[in-house]
């Protein structure tokens, strides 16, 4: 019932910044929890950040560096990434769930195709 398209990935130097965008199509965007997850080669998909109508939350590894936000008028969620580190290199996925979600892969039924973020040292 919702489609997600990520954009904004690319190659950046360590210490640099990048903004990812996720455009959502479908009804009741404001009623969805939106999350960002990432997956590095050979590793499982891990939680990065989440925004609901009541709060935002972040993985400990990105607190103070990443900021999640949403623009309901544009049906878009953003991930502002600052002070990037090589260990941030991964495919980043946007995810959505109607209502309240938990910060787990299993909580989200809707996923985007992913966008590659590579941070060089």
C-alpha positions as CSV (number, residue, x, y, z in Angstrom):
1,X,0.0,0.0,0.0
2,X,3.1,2.3,0.2
3,X,6.1,2.5,-2.1
4,X,9.4,3.9,-1.0
5,X,12.2,5.3,-3.2
6,X,15.6,6.3,-1.7
7,X,18.0,8.7,-3.1
8,X,21.1,10.7,-2.2
9,X,23.6,8.0,-1.7
10,X,27.2,8.3,-3.0
11,X,30.9,8.4,-2.2
12,X,32.1,10.8,0.5
13,X,35.3,11.4,2.4
14,X,35.5,10.6,6.1
15,X,34.3,13.5,8.1
16,X,31.9,14.6,5.4
17,X,28.2,14.9,5.2
18,X,25.4,13.4,3.1
19,X,21.6,13.7,3.1
20,X,19.5,10.7,2.1
21,X,15.9,11.1,1.0
22,X,13.0,8.7,0.9
23,X,10.0,9.6,-1.1
24,X,6.8,7.7,-0.2
25,X,3.7,7.1,-2.3
26,X,0.4,5.9,-1.0
27,X,-2.2,7.0,1.4
28,X,-1.9,8.2,5.0
29,X,1.8,9.0,5.0
30,X,1.5,11.0,8.2
31,X,0.1,7.9,9.9
32,X,3.2,5.8,9.2
33,X,6.3,5.3,11.3
34,X,9.4,5.8,9.1
35,X,12.8,4.2,9.6
36,X,16.3,4.0,8.2
37,X,18.3,0.8,8.3
38,X,21.6,-0.2,6.8
39,X,23.4,-3.3,5.7
40,X,27.1,-3.8,5.1
41,X,28.4,-6.7,3.0
42,X,28.4,-9.9,5.0
43,X,26.4,-8.4,7.9
44,X,22.8,-8.3,8.9
45,X,20.5,-5.3,8.4
46,X,20.7,-3.0,11.4
47,X,18.6,-0.2,12.7
48,X,19.8,3.4,12.2
49,X,17.0,5.8,13.0
50,X,13.2,6.0,13.3
51,X,10.6,8.7,13.4
52,X,7.0,8.4,14.5
53,X,4.3,10.9,15.4
54,X,5.6,10.9,19.0
55,X,9.3,10.6,18.9
56,X,12.6,10.0,17.1
57,X,15.1,7.3,18.0
58,X,18.7,6.4,17.0
59,X,21.1,3.6,17.2
60,X,23.9,4.3,19.6
61,X,26.4,4.2,16.8
62,X,24.9,7.2,15.0
63,X,23.7,9.4,17.9
64,X,24.9,12.9,17.7
65,X,25.9,12.5,14.0
66,X,22.7,11.5,12.2
67,X,19.3,13.3,12.2
68,X,16.1,11.9,10.9
69,X,13.3,14.2,9.9
70,X,10.1,14.2,7.8
71,X,8.2,16.6,5.5
72,X,4.6,15.4,5.4
73,X,3.8,18.0,2.7
74,X,6.2,16.2,0.4
75,X,5.7,12.7,1.7
76,X,9.4,12.5,2.3
77,X,11.7,11.4,5.1
78,X,15.3,12.4,5.4
79,X,18.5,11.2,7.0
80,X,21.1,13.9,7.5
81,X,24.4,12.2,8.1
82,X,27.3,14.2,9.5
83,X,30.9,13.3,10.6
84,X,30.7,10.2,8.4
85,X,33.1,7.3,9.2
86,X,34.3,4.5,7.0
87,X,32.3,2.1,9.2
88,X,29.1,3.9,8.0
89,X,29.6,2.4,4.6
90,X,26.6,0.3,3.8
91,X,23.4,0.1,1.7
92,X,20.8,2.3,3.4
93,X,17.2,1.3,3.3
94,X,14.1,3.3,4.0
95,X,11.2,1.4,5.7
96,X,7.6,2.2,6.7
97,X,5.0,0.8,9.0
98,X,1.4,2.0,9.5
99,X,1.1,3.1,13.1
100,X,3.8,2.7,15.7
101,X,6.9,0.7,14.9
102,X,9.7,-0.7,17.0
103,X,13.3,-0.2,16.0
104,X,13.6,-3.7,14.5
105,X,13.7,-5.0,10.9
106,X,10.8,-7.3,11.7
107,X,8.6,-4.4,12.7
108,X,8.6,-2.9,9.2
109,X,6.6,-4.5,6.3
110,X,7.4,-1.9,3.6
111,X,10.9,-1.3,2.2
112,X,12.7,0.7,-0.4
113,X,15.3,-0.6,-2.8
114,X,18.2,0.8,-0.9
115,X,20.9,3.4,-1.8
116,X,24.7,2.9,-1.4
117,X,26.7,5.1,0.9
118,X,30.5,4.7,0.7
119,X,32.8,6.6,3.1
120,X,36.5,6.6,2.2
121,X,39.3,7.0,4.7
